[in-house]
Amino acid sequence: MQNQTNQFIPASRAEMKQNKWDAVDIVLVTGDAYIDHPSFGVALIARWLEAHGYRVAILAQPEHNSSEDFKRFGRPALFFGITAGNLDSIVANYTGNAKVRDQDNYSPLGNPYFGDDKNKTRRRRPDRATIRYTNLAKAAYPDVPVILGGIEASLRRFIHFDYQQDKIRNSVLTDAKADLLVYGMGERAVLEIASRRSQGKSLAEIDGTCERLTDKEIELRTQNIDSVVLPGWQEIHADLPKFMAAEKLIDTYSRSLENISIIQKQQAMWVLQHPPPPPLDTQEMDFLYSLPYTRLPHPANKGNIPAYAMVRDSVTIVRGCYGNCSFCAISRHQGPIISTRSKMSIIKELEKIALSKDFKGTISDLGGPSANMYGTSCASPNPCKRHDCLNPGLCKHLRIDENQFLQLLSEATSVKGIKNVFISSGMRMELLLKTPKLLKKLISENTPGLMKIAPEHSQTEILRLMHKNGSTLLAEFLKTCRETAQAAHKTIGFSPYYIASHPGSTISDMEKLAISIQENGLTVKHFQDFTPTPGTLSTAMYVTGLDRDTLKPIFVPRHKRQRLAQRNILEKISLRNKSVRIKKTR
């Protein structure tokens, strides 16, 4: 009973009828506009389920002032799958300083509202969309299970900090009163859920999921499993440093990939997280990305979607990250293991892009969280529990194969109809220093104007809090790149990314960063105030005011005046071509 149109996943009742379906098995609800492109999570999951024989419909950016839109396809036979979209809804709707955003890159024309009425109730993506959508799905069909997924659910699965409300909240699973939560990338778990539902089996004890349980249920369910108990709601509110303790435990076990369940008491219920499933292997990744995506926005979208324009001619080649930066949630969501696609799979996707009518000859990106982690792997003879391969320094067991990436770039450029292949994703500088041939090729042929790098800061102590390598790395990297470019008779420029107001950062630190930027001959265009998003150790430092490693007090710029002062220093540096200078301070 798969999609017979070989076009979009049905997004309307009429499209459902075109497939001669009297009902659907699964309705996927998303806060994004529906774009049938593998850079968008709901498209990946929809095509994955479709390929395994399930009738799937997509309810994109539904009206959320009533449950009527949730009845569009009738009662789903198996479940509602709910995601806020490619972004956490609070991140999508508010800046790091909790100001309402006037742009949503995942909506038509970038308009975050249904029309011109800029009323909160008319936002396309409601605040805490996972909770709102769950309530509406339950109102429409109370007996249909609701399964949460996507980055908002994944990073809010335990007690977390909500920067827009400036308070600690319960797990989104218990707040929403959903039936189950899928964390991480989700393909294995969601397929198991669909299979069990179709067979009338229990949804208990599925790897990669979290359950919502009563006191009695948690006591029975944890008698015969290995588990760790996190500080819970009462403990954290009585002793705020326990929030840091909980986040550190989550971080440790998220990276260890051990067969251990994690338990945390909420206000009224418990959350039980089952161990993560293995990441997709190369063959499974190839299958996932070979599915019949149209690579287009659904025709119901009126107007261009900025996020689509950014990734339209890009290809995902790698998933996961072992960088484990304090402020980044990629390791916790995508996992610390690198999953790579085969060269053949990537080339086939490039050939498909090259045949599209509006392709202009340039592949904008072959990438992922860190593009040059492609082809890397672990050579340790023993299972690793750290999966923290870049800090302190490169792990001796990290296997780096630059030839694999070089061959991919060479063959990609040879595809008929492709003139340029660029790497626009961020790349880890310490890895590029270990791959001189790859670095030379990137500089000579595969960098779109400026090379994107993310030094984040210059001061050793702030970099330590960020879980980044020391202050000498940037200078070494720039020197190597400039020498390589000169030898190849090329000009190389850089687009560095910095963070202001990170926990631990003072005005003095920012002034020293400004000096470092000038001394390294860099121009700053991309920077942001630190945003305390759910699910990171940097956010735990922001909330508790404690050093992630020593647990000693640190300065945290929380107030608007403090954050603005730090941001202003980077803004002045960004205007340095207009002769704005920062005085060196002792």
C-alpha positions in Angstrom: 0.0 0.0 0.0 2.8 2.4 -0.7 2.5 5.8 -2.3 1.4 5.2 -5.9 2.1 8.7 -7.3 5.9 8.4 -6.9 5.8 12.1 -6.0 5.2 13.7 -2.6 4.1 12.0 0.5 0.4 12.9 0.8 -0.1 16.2 2.5 -3.8 16.6 1.9 -6.9 14.5 1.9 -7.1 14.8 -1.9 -3.6 13.4 -2.3 -4.4 10.5 0.0 -7.4 9.7 -2.2 -5.2 9.8 -5.3 -3.3 6.9 -3.8 -6.6 5.1 -3.4 -6.2 5.0 0.4 -9.2 4.9 2.6 -7.0 5.6 5.6 -3.4 6.2 6.6 -1.3 4.3 9.0 0.8 7.2 10.3 0.4 10.9 10.3 3.7 12.8 10.8 3.1 16.3 12.2 5.8 19.0 11.7 6.3 22.6 12.5 8.3 23.1 9.3 6.8 23.5 5.8 6.9 20.2 4.0 10.0 19.9 1.9 10.6 16.5 0.4 14.4 16.7 0.6 16.8 14.5 2.7 18.1 17.5 4.6 14.8 17.6 6.5 14.1 15.1 9.2 10.4 14.6 8.6 11.1 13.7 4.9 13.7 11.2 5.9 11.3 9.4 8.4 8.4 9.6 6.0 10.3 8.0 3.1 11.8 5.4 5.5 8.4 4.3 6.7 6.9 4.4 3.2 9.8 2.2 2.0 8.9 -0.4 4.6 5.3 -0.6 3.5 3.4 2.0 5.6 0.9 4.5 4.4 2.3 7.8 5.6 0.8 11.3 5.5 2.4 14.6 6.5 0.6 17.3 8.3 2.9 20.4 7.9 2.5 23.5 10.0 -1.1 22.8 11.0 -3.4 25.4 12.4 -3.1 25.0 16.2 -6.1 27.0 17.5 -8.3 23.8 17.2 -7.9 20.1 16.5 -9.6 20.3 13.1 -6.4 20.1 11.1 -5.4 17.0 12.9 -8.5 15.2 11.4 -7.4 16.0 7.9 -6.5 12.4 7.0 -9.0 10.7 9.4 -7.9 8.5 12.2 -4.4 7.1 11.7 -4.4 3.3 12.1 -1.0 3.2 14.0 0.1 6.6 15.5 0.7 10.3 15.2 4.4 11.1 15.0 5.1 14.6 16.2 8.1 16.9 15.7 8.6 20.6 16.1 10.7 20.5 12.9 14.3 20.9 12.1 14.7 23.4 14.9 13.5 23.5 18.5 10.5 25.7 18.4 11.8 28.1 21.0 15.1 28.5 19.1 13.0 29.1 15.9 10.7 31.6 17.5 13.1 33.6 19.8 16.6 34.9 19.7 19.2 34.0 22.3 18.0 37.1 24.3 14.4 35.9 24.1 13.2 38.5 21.6 10.6 37.3 19.1 12.1 36.5 15.7 10.5 38.1 12.7 11.9 35.4 10.3 11.4 31.7 10.1 13.6 30.1 7.5 11.5 26.9 7.5 8.3 28.7 6.4 7.2 30.0 3.0 8.7 33.5 2.3 10.4 33.2 5.7 7.2 34.5 7.3 6.7 33.0 10.8 3.0 33.9 10.7 -0.1 32.6 8.8 -0.5 35.8 6.8 0.1 39.4 7.9 -1.4 39.2 11.4 1.6 39.2 13.7 -0.3 37.7 16.6 1.3 34.9 18.7 -1.7 32.7 18.1 -1.1 33.0 14.4 2.5 31.8 14.4 3.0 28.9 12.0 5.1 27.1 14.6 3.7 27.4 18.1 6.0 27.8 21.2 6.9 24.3 22.5 5.2 22.9 19.4 5.7 19.3 20.5 3.4 19.8 23.5 0.8 21.9 21.6 0.6 19.4 18.7 0.3 16.5 21.2 -2.7 18.1 22.9 -4.4 18.7 19.6 -3.7 15.2 18.3 -5.1 13.7 21.5 -8.2 16.0 21.2 -8.8 14.8 17.7 -8.4 11.0 18.3 -7.9 10.2 22.1 -7.2 6.5 21.4 -4.4 7.0 18.9 -0.9 6.8 20.4 1.3 10.0 20.0 5.0 9.5 19.5 7.3 12.4 19.9 10.5 12.8 17.9 12.9 15.3 16.3 15.4 17.6 17.9 13.0 19.4 20.3 11.8 16.2 21.8 15.3 14.6 21.8 16.9 17.5 23.7 14.0 18.1 26.1 13.6 14.4 27.0 14.9 15.0 30.5 14.5 18.0 32.9 15.8 20.9 31.0 16.2 24.7 31.0 13.9 26.8 28.8 15.6 30.2 28.1 12.5 31.9 26.9 10.7 31.3 30.2 14.0 31.4 32.1 13.1 28.4 34.1 13.7 24.6 34.5 11.0 22.4 33.0 10.0 18.8 33.2 10.6 16.4 30.3 8.6 17.2 27.3 7.3 13.7 27.4 5.6 14.2 30.7 4.5 17.8 30.0 2.9 16.7 26.7 1.5 13.4 28.2 2.5 11.6 25.0 2.8 7.9 24.8 6.4 7.6 23.8 9.4 9.7 22.9 12.0 8.7 20.2 15.4 10.4 20.8 18.3 10.7 18.4 17.9 10.2 14.6 15.1 7.7 15.1 15.0 5.5 12.0 15.4 2.2 13.9 13.1 3.1 16.8 10.2 4.5 14.6 10.3 1.4 12.4 10.1 -0.9 15.5 7.2 1.2 16.8 5.3 0.9 13.5 5.9 -2.8 13.4 4.7 -3.4 17.0 1.6 -1.2 16.5 0.7 -3.1 13.3 0.9 -6.4 15.3 -0.9 -5.1 18.4 2.2 -5.5 20.5 3.4 -3.4 23.5 5.6 -0.3 22.9 7.6 -1.0 26.1 11.4 -1.4 26.1 12.3 -0.2 22.6 15.9 0.9 22.2 16.1 4.6 21.4 12.9 5.6 23.2 11.8 7.1 26.5 8.7 6.0 28.4 6.5 7.9 30.9 5.9 5.8 33.9 4.2 5.9 37.4 6.0 5.2 40.6 4.7 1.6 40.7 5.5 1.0 37.0 9.1 2.3 37.4 9.7 0.0 40.4 8.5 -3.0 38.4 10.3 -2.2 35.2 13.7 -1.4 36.6 14.2 -4.6 38.8 16.1 -6.5 36.2 17.9 -3.9 34.1 21.1 -2.0 34.5 20.2 1.6 35.1 21.4 4.9 36.5 19.2 7.4 38.3 19.6 11.1 37.6 18.9 13.8 40.1 15.1 14.5 39.8 12.8 17.4 40.0 12.7 17.8 43.8 16.5 17.4 44.1 17.3 19.9 41.4 14.9 22.5 42.8 16.3 22.0 46.3 19.9 22.1 45.2 20.5 23.7 41.8 24.0 22.2 41.3 22.2 18.9 40.9 21.2 20.1 37.5 24.8 20.1 36.4 25.2 16.6 37.9 22.3 15.4 35.9 23.5 16.9 32.6 27.0 15.4 33.1 25.6 12.0 33.6 23.4 12.3 30.5 26.5 13.5 28.6 28.6 10.6 29.8 26.1 7.9 29.0 25.0 9.4 25.7 28.6 9.1 24.5 29.4 5.7 26.1 26.6 4.0 24.1 26.4 1.4 26.9 23.5 -0.9 27.4 22.3 1.1 30.4 18.9 2.7 31.0 18.6 6.2 32.4 15.8 7.2 34.9 14.7 10.5 36.2 11.8 11.6 38.4 9.7 14.4 37.1 7.1 16.3 39.2 4.5 13.5 39.0 5.9 10.8 36.7 9.2 9.1 35.8 11.0 9.1 32.5 12.8 5.9 31.6 15.2 6.1 28.7 16.2 2.8 27.1 19.7 2.4 25.6 20.4 3.8 22.1 20.2 1.5 19.1 23.3 1.1 16.9 23.7 4.0 14.4 22.8 3.2 10.8 25.7 1.5 9.0 26.9 2.5 5.5 24.5 0.1 3.7 21.5 1.4 5.7 22.6 5.1 5.1 22.8 4.4 1.4 19.3 2.9 1.4 17.9 5.8 3.3 19.3 8.4 1.0 18.4 6.4 -2.2 14.6 6.8 -1.5 12.5 8.7 -4.0 12.7 12.2 -2.6 11.5 14.8 -5.1 14.0 17.2 -3.5 11.3 20.0 -3.8 9.0 21.9 -1.5 5.4 20.6 -1.6 3.3 22.6 -4.0 1.0 23.7 -1.2 3.8 26.1 0.0 3.2 29.5 -1.4 6.5 31.3 -1.9 10.1 30.4 -1.5 11.4 28.8 1.7 14.8 30.2 2.7 16.0 26.9 4.4 15.4 25.1 1.1 17.3 27.6 -0.9 20.3 27.0 1.4 20.4 23.2 1.0 18.7 22.6 -2.4 21.8 21.5 -4.2 23.6 20.0 -1.2 24.3 16.4 -0.3 24.6 14.9 3.2 27.6 12.6 3.3 28.1 12.0 7.0 26.1 11.9 10.2 27.2 12.2 13.9 30.0 14.0 15.6 32.7 13.1 18.1 33.7 16.7 18.8 31.6 17.0 21.9 31.7 20.8 22.2 30.0 22.0 25.4 27.6 24.3 23.6 26.6 21.9 20.8 23.8 19.2 21.0 24.8 17.3 17.8 26.6 14.5 19.7 23.6 14.1 22.0 21.1 14.0 19.2 23.0 12.4 16.2 25.4 10.5 18.4 29.2 10.3 18.7 29.7 7.6 16.1 30.3 8.7 12.5 28.0 7.1 9.9 29.2 7.6 6.4 27.6 7.0 3.0 29.4 5.0 0.3 31.0 6.9 -2.5 28.7 5.2 -5.0 25.6 6.3 -3.1 26.7 9.9 -3.0 27.6 9.9 -6.7 24.2 8.6 -7.6 22.5 11.4 -5.7 24.8 13.9 -7.4 23.8 12.5 -10.8 20.2 12.9 -9.9 20.7 16.5 -9.0 22.7 17.2 -12.2 19.7 16.0 -14.2 17.2 18.4 -12.6 15.9 21.2 -14.8 16.9 24.1 -12.6 20.4 22.9 -11.6 23.0 25.5 -12.3 26.1 23.3 -12.2 27.2 24.0 -8.6 26.9 21.6 -5.7 26.7 23.9 -2.7 27.9 21.4 -0.1 29.0 17.9 0.5 28.7 17.9 4.2 27.3 17.1 7.6 27.9 18.2 11.1 31.6 18.3 10.4 32.3 17.5 6.7 35.9 16.3 7.2 34.9 13.7 9.6 33.8 11.7 6.5 35.7 8.5 6.3 37.1 8.7 9.9 36.7 5.8 12.3 38.0 4.3 15.5 40.9 1.9 15.4 40.8 1.0 19.1 41.0 -2.8 19.8 38.6 -2.3 22.8 35.2 -0.7 23.0 35.4 3.0 23.8 33.2 4.7 26.4 34.5 8.2 25.9 33.9 8.9 22.1 35.5 12.2 22.7 38.1 12.0 19.9 39.4 15.5 19.6 39.9 16.6 23.2 42.5 16.8 24.7 44.2 16.5 21.4 43.5 13.9 18.7 42.9 10.4 20.1 45.7 8.0 19.1 43.0 5.5 18.0 41.3 8.0 15.6 41.8 6.6 12.0 41.9 9.4 9.4 41.7 8.5 5.7 42.0 11.6 3.6 42.2 9.5 0.4 38.6 8.5 0.8 37.5 12.1 0.8 39.8 13.0 -2.0 38.5 10.2 -4.2 34.9 11.4 -3.5 35.7 15.0 -4.4 37.4 13.9 -7.6 34.6 11.6 -8.8 31.9 14.2 -7.8 33.6 16.9 -9.9 33.6 14.4 -12.9 29.8 13.9 -12.8 28.3 15.2 -16.1 26.6 18.5 -15.6 28.5 19.4 -12.4 31.0 22.3 -12.7 31.8 23.0 -9.1 31.7 21.0 -5.9 32.0 23.0 -2.7 32.3 22.1 0.9 30.3 24.7 2.8 29.8 22.8 6.0 32.1 23.6 8.9 35.3 21.6 9.2 37.4 20.8 12.2 40.8 22.5 11.9 42.7 19.9 13.9 41.6 17.2 11.4 42.5 19.4 8.4 46.0 19.8 9.8 46.4 16.1 9.6 45.2 15.8 6.0 47.5 18.1 4.0 46.5 16.7 0.6 42.9 17.2 1.3 43.5 20.7 2.6 45.3 21.6 -0.6 42.5 20.4 -2.7 39.9 22.2 -0.7 41.8 25.5 -1.0 42.5 25.0 -4.7 39.1 23.8 -5.9 36.4 23.1 -3.3 36.0 26.2 -1.1 33.2 28.7 -2.1 35.1 31.9 -1.6 35.7 31.8 2.1 36.6 28.7 4.2 34.2 28.3 7.1 36.0 27.7 10.4 34.7 27.9 14.0 37.4 28.9 16.5 34.5 30.1 18.8 37.0 32.0 21.0 40.7 32.7 21.5 41.2 32.4 25.3 42.5 29.1 26.7 40.2 29.0 29.7 37.0 29.8 27.7 38.0 27.2 25.1 38.4 24.7 27.9 34.9 25.4 29.1 33.7 25.1 25.5 35.5 21.7 25.4 37.6 23.0 22.4 41.3 22.7 21.8 43.7 25.4 23.0 44.4 28.9 21.7 47.4 28.0 19.5 45.4 25.9 17.1 43.9 28.7 15.1 47.2 30.5 14.4 48.8 27.2 13.3 45.8 26.4 11.1 45.8 29.9 9.4 49.6 29.8 8.9 49.3 26.3 7.2 46.4 27.4 5.0 48.0 30.6 3.9 51.3 28.8 3.0 49.4 26.1 1.2 47.4 28.7 -0.8 50.5 30.6 -1.7 52.2 27.5 -2.9 49.2 26.7 -5.1 49.0 30.3 -6.3 45.6 30.7 -4.8 44.0 33.3 -2.5 42.3 32.0 0.6 39.9 33.9 2.9 38.2 32.7 6.1 34.7 33.0 7.5 35.3 32.5 11.3 32.5 32.0 13.7 32.6 33.2 17.3 30.4 33.1 20.4 29.9 36.0 22.8 28.8 35.7 26.4 29.6 32.0 26.8 29.6 31.0 30.5 32.9 32.0 31.9 33.5 34.8 29.4 34.2 38.3 30.7 34.7 41.6 29.0 38.4 41.2 29.4 38.2 37.8 27.6 36.2 39.4 24.7 38.7 42.3 24.4 41.5 39.8 24.2 39.5 37.9 21.6 39.2 41.1 19.6 43.0 41.6 19.7 43.5 37.9 18.5 41.1 38.4 15.6 43.0 41.5 14.5 46.4 39.8 15.0 45.3 36.8 12.9 44.1 39.1 10.0 40.5 37.9 10.2 37.3 39.7 9.4 34.3 38.8 11.5 30.9 38.5 10.0 29.4 35.5 11.8 28.9 35.6 15.5 26.1 35.2 18.1 25.3 35.6 21.7 25.5 32.3 23.5 22.0 30.7 23.6 21.3 28.4 26.5 19.4 25.8 24.5 18.3 22.5 26.1 20.6 19.5 26.3 24.1 21.0 26.5 26.7 21.3 29.2 27.2 25.0 28.4 23.5 25.5 29.3 24.1 23.6 32.6 27.0 26.1 33.3 24.7 29.0 32.5 22.0 27.7 34.8 24.2 26.7 37.7 27.2 29.1 37.4 29.5 26.2 37.8 32.6 25.1 35.8 31.7 21.9 33.9 35.0 20.2 34.9 36.0 21.6 38.3 32.4 22.5 39.6 33.8 25.7 40.9 31.9 29.0 40.5 32.4 30.9 37.2 31.2 34.2 35.9 28.1 33.9 33.7 26.9 36.9 31.7 23.2 36.5 32.0 21.9 40.0 32.1 21.0 41.9 28.9 23.5 44.7 29.7 26.4 42.2 30.2 25.5 40.3 27.0 25.2 43.4 24.9 28.6 44.7 26.1 30.3 41.4 24.9 28.4 41.4 21.6 29.4 45.0 20.9 33.0 44.1 21.0 32.5 41.7 18.1 30.3 44.1 16.3 33.0 46.7 16.4 35.5 44.1 15.0 33.1 43.3 12.2 33.3 47.0 11.2 37.1 47.1 11.3 37.3 47.9 7.6 35.6 51.2 8.6 38.5 52.0 10.8 36.9 51.0 14.0 39.7 49.9 16.4 39.7 48.1 19.7 42.4 49.3 22.1 44.6 46.6 23.6 44.0 46.1 27.3 46.4 44.8 29.7 
